[in-house]
Amino acid sequence: MTYLYLMIAIVAEVTATSFLKQAMGFTRLWPTLITACGYITAFYFLSLALRDIPTGIAYAIWSGVGIVLIAMVAWLWQGQKLDTPAMIGMALIMAGVVVMNVFSKTAAH
């Protein structure tokens, strides 16, 4: 369940961050509410995940996966372009997350 909580937290944070642009500086009601609910949900589920996953590991996974998902959302729905260096960088971030989870004795398994 711990990694499920972390994944819910990541998806909620990505959703909230994606709606920040549509909130237009918190001047539009529904995108603002989605953003606020997303961040509340994200931090709640992150707090549950932190019961069993060390903070550094959880945050590394949270930020690494979040970066890649936000970039994909921006590319797919907001028309932002990703160049080759950006994609290589994100691949390296994901490789780091995998290395930590597969090889580190610090990560909760």
N, C-alpha and C positions, 0 to 999 in steps of 0.2 A: 504493500500500500504506500510505502514511503515515496517510491519513485513515481507512483501515480499522482500523489499529492504534488510532487515537484512539477510534473508535466501539466497538471491543471493550473498551477501557479504560472508557469511559463506561457501557456495559451491565453490565460486571462490577461497577463501583462502585455502580450503581443496585441491582443484585441484592444486593450486600453490605449496603448501607444499609437495604434493605427487610427483610432478615432480622434486623437489629439488634433490632427490636421483639420478634420471636418468640424471640430469644436470651435475653430476660428477664435482662439484666445478666450475660450469659455463664454462666447457670446451666443452660441446656438445650444438650445436646451437638450435635445436628445443625444447628440454626440457627446456633450458634456456629462450627462448622466451615465452613458455607456462607459466613458472614460473613468469616471469616479467608481462605478461599480466594478469595473475590471480591475482597477488597482486595489480596491478593498479585497476583492476575491483573491487576487494574486498574493497579497501579503498574508492573508489568512492561511492559504494553502502552503505558502513558503514556510510559515511558522510551524505548521504541522510536519512538514518534511524535515525541518531542522531538529526535530526530536531525535532523529536517528542518523541523519547525514551531517558530517562535520560542516560547519559554516563555510569554510573556504571551498570545499568541494561542491557544496550545493550552489554557492554563488557562481562558481566557475561554470557549472552546467547551465544554470539559469541565464547567465550573460552570454555564454557561447551559443547555446541553442536559440536564445532570444534574438541575438544579432542576425543569425542566419534566417530565422523566420520573419523578422521585421523586413529584412532586405527582400525576401521573396514576396511578401505582401506588397511592399512598395513597388516592386517590379511588376507584379501581376495586376494590381488594382489601382495604383497611383501613377503608372506610366514612367517610373524612374528606371534609368538604365544602369546596368552593372557591366563594368569593363572587366577585362581579363585579370588585372591585378586584384580587383575587389573579389572576384570569384576564387582566385588562388588564396587570398587572405582568409576568406571564410572557410575554405577547405582545410587550411591549417588550423583554424580555431576548432573546427569539428574534430580534426585529428587529435588535438590536445585533449579535448573532452573524452574521446575514446581511450587515449593512453591513460589518463587519470583513472578512468573507471575500470579498465581491464588490468592494469599493471600496478596501480598504487595500492599500498596496504592501508592508506588513510581513508580511502573511499569505503562507504558502508555497502556491504554486499548482502 
